[in-house]
Amino acid sequence: MLTVVLIFIATLFFIGVLNKTRAIAGGRKGPGLTQHIKDMLRLVNKQTVYSTTTSIIFKIAPSIYISSILMAICFIPFGSYPPLFSFKGDFVFFAYTLAFGKFFMIISALDTGSPFEGMGANREALYSMLIEPAFFLLVASFAMFTDHSSFYDIYNHIHYADDFSWVLSVMASFILVQIAMVENGRLPVGDPKTHLELTMIHEVMILDNSGFDLAMILYGTSLKFVMYGMLICNFFLDSTMSVFTEIAVFFLIQIIWAITAGLLESFRARERMKKNPQFIFSLMAISIVIFFGILIWQQKFQTISN
Amino acid sequence: MDFLTKLFFYALIGTPLILFVPKNIKSYLNFFINFFIAVVTTCMVVIVFKEGPINYFLIDLSIIGTVHLKIDELSSIFILVINFTVITSSMYSVGYLKDRGNAGALSLHLFSFSLLHASMLLVCMSQDLLAFIVFWEIMSLCSFVQVIFESENPVNIKAALNYFIQMHINVVMLMIAVVWLYNKTGMQNFEALHFYFSSNPNFPLFLIFFVSFGMKAGFIPLHTWLPHADPAAPCPSAGLMSGAMIKLGIYGILRILTYVETDLLEIGIFIYVISMLTGLYGIIQAAIQKDIKKMLAYSSIENIGIIGMGVGLGVLGIAQKSQLITFMGFAGALMHVINHSLFKSLLFYTAGSVYIQTGTRQIDRLGGLMKRMPVTGVLFLIGSLAICGLPPFNGFVSEFLIYSGMMGLLHAEFSMDILELAALISLVLIGGMAIFAFTRAFGIMFLGTPRSEEAANATEVNTYMNIPNIIIVAAILAIGFAPGFFVKFISGAVSLYMPFEPSGIVIHQFDSISKVGLVSILFVIMMITIYVIRTLKVKSNSEVYGPTWGCGYTGSSDKLQYTGASYAGNFIHLIKPIVKVKTEFVNFEEKDLFPKSRPLSTESDDPIETKGIFSVVKKLTQSLSYFAKIQDGQTQHYILYAFLFITIMLLMTVFDVFTHI
């Protein structure tokens, strides 16, 4: 339960910090830290416009998208506090639930019959398919490392072994940061702020959404960022810490993560769309490196030479 | 023979009735006969679950002698899958075949349909290998008749012949295996395998069986019949073939595996790796197909790959002496057999409804059907979500079981870890590509604006045609919401592979499977709640309708929409090393001032078929063509051959060659 509350609090400022960082890096003053929440509240009370081409899919998709993210959040623990649901192999449910939401966003983009949104839908489908192995390999590596297969057990057994786990945590954080950037269609795979539909992924999918639906989708993006932040944060929580230290660490990491994302957005160049698969494959390669790193650490290579 | 078997055979004797009744009630009669057979055999299965395996002996059948039939836990599951699929298929075909075919073609089609049902059931029951081959052959022939139903199209005839020949290669392989077995043990029932495997190397004989059964199931590179036969067959039959018949290949493999004793590691790795490749290859092909039925056929190959991964995992579990992996592997495979039979038949039936109403199977000629055929659209969507393995539907349950088994294998030795790495990447990519393929199929077919006249004028099918589909959806949701019950239900069959009772670690897994169901229900409740809140709020804010945002362009956007080909575009670029898609398009010339309409066509091929099978066949034909020179049609030459033959015979007798041989 604590996870859900903390994530909700963090969504209030995450995008604000990110946008502020980008503004400062770009030499601008930038909007206030809670501007994105104000924007959402404004959208909630606005009239909704539908395209006449669309069907029921377009209306249900945003609700399903945000439910899928909320559902996924229910599987993430906070330090030694268990999540709402936890069972062996829950990370599979986590990933597939998110995929369920994505499925609906993709078809809702195709529902409008717009060439732009079709483009976004197609890119979303391709990149989320390619990024999936990196995440699964990462979790599988940690499952192998800790001998457990639920988020809660993995996080709680990670630092028992020795200091090698901290190396792994840093590498895992790196991959999670990159996965979060790809999953949200941010740089280097897509650029939300170019005002050119041809270079966007997420934003071009939701051109026809408006009002409450758009607010939900935007809030979903915040939730997704913070959710990955929570996954990263758990690597650095120790069961010896007190609750307040843990919460402090959580907010610290969320802020660092928001600033990092802002800096990455400011100083990274967008890849050519054709090169994106290569970039995503490179993330999978790093996951494989972690996998082999754990194999070496567990001295399984030696059994062959003997 | 007891009461139930008698009923079963009376029903079989009743099948020729289909040939003689008036045309308009043929498909109703077909449904009732199949329903009757299904009820009878389901009663048998109920007895098996209550009292354990039952045996029947059919005494002195004319050709094959006494036949031993046995239903155990493994055959029960397949019998249930067959019965369910046949019932929905024959129910759907009542509507589908209404105005199709002449009386003769319809008679033959429906008669062979009933016979196909019976032969599939008998394949699952038969204990004698000779009888098994006979039933297997009847099954292949009946399904061949299913494929040639629309014989006015030459493409269908070619597909059917392709199927006919490949199925006979498969029977030959089966016969080789049986003869080999008979030669070594002197027995011709499944028990012979027990004696053979305990004293001989297991892998070679298993491999022959695998080639035979794998051809039926559609493992690569033996799959090439499937993408031709399924589109050729009418949709109810295609659903039955993809949903139930190809699973009998899996049944064969699973049946042989109950007897295998040694070489488990090799067999496990073999099945595991072949299945990964099958899954990946199947879904890569599915994602680029233009014909919806061909796409579904390739997706069947992908799902056979997932089932095979479960089987391979289970075998590796036995080799590693791990109960958890064995249980998860086989349970995942069997669960996926059940699941795939549900959603694949659903997808074929709904694709059939679209075909009836629009007359086209080309994805790129459809569009906007969600508004015109809403019920069919929702049903197809549920099928797509389920086949992608997304919660809260049933496909997730089986994939979850297989993932859980994989997690167990991570703690084995190094070589297993490497295998696991490959398997994990494959299964995740298969899942991702399935989402790609099915968002494409659903999105292009049912959403956006119509891309052709036919699609624009489509209307919803009759309500009764959707009844079987709704029954299937109920089953899909039942498995999705109460997976624990169904996994317990199949654990009897899984225990055939586990020498001892399931221990605590396996029972602990039941816990997480039941939780999956619970969480799925909560997920659905959450979606509904959020949607209701949203709708109330949106209604209070007022809604307006307008055209799709066109970035300033206000003309018709029908032709601007993404098509199946353009949606697959960047994916095709990615898979270029594996599958090449040829595009035929005459580009604009320098002097073309005004663009005229010009054709664009894309063509993808199956490299295993064109580079593998065709080149072998070509070489074979070339070498055989030398013999054709002898057959030149001149009477004098034939007399000369006869003369030469007699002379040689005479000489051989004179020199007494025969006694020396």
Interface residues (C-beta under 8 A of the other chain):
Chain A: V44 N45 K46 Q47 T48 V49 Y50 S51 T52 T53 T54 S55 I56 I57 K59 I60 P62 S63 I64 I66 S67 S68 L70 M71 C74 F85 F87 K88 G89 D90 V92 F93 Y96 T97 A99 F100 K102 F103 I106 I107 L110 D111 T112 G113 S114 P115 F116 G118 M119 A121 N122 R123 A125 L126 S128 M129 L130 E132 P133 F136 L137 A140 A143 M144 D147 S149 E197 L207 D208 G211 F212 D213 M216 M273 K274 P277 M284 I288 F291 L295 K300 F301 T303 I304
Chain B: G367 G368 M370 K371 P374 G377 L381 L385 C388 G389 L390 P391 F396 E399 F400 Y403 S404 M406 M407 L410 H411 E413 F414 S415 D417 E420 L421 L424 I425 V428 L429 G431 G432 M433 I435 F436 F438 T439 R440 F442 G443 I444 F446 L447 G448 T449 H508 Q509 D511 S512 K515 V516 V519 L522 F523 M526 M527 I530 Y531 R534 T535 K537 V538 N541 S542 E543 V544 Y545 G546 P547 T548 W549 G550 C551 S557 D558 L560 Q561 Y562 S566 Y567 G569 N570 F571 H573 L574
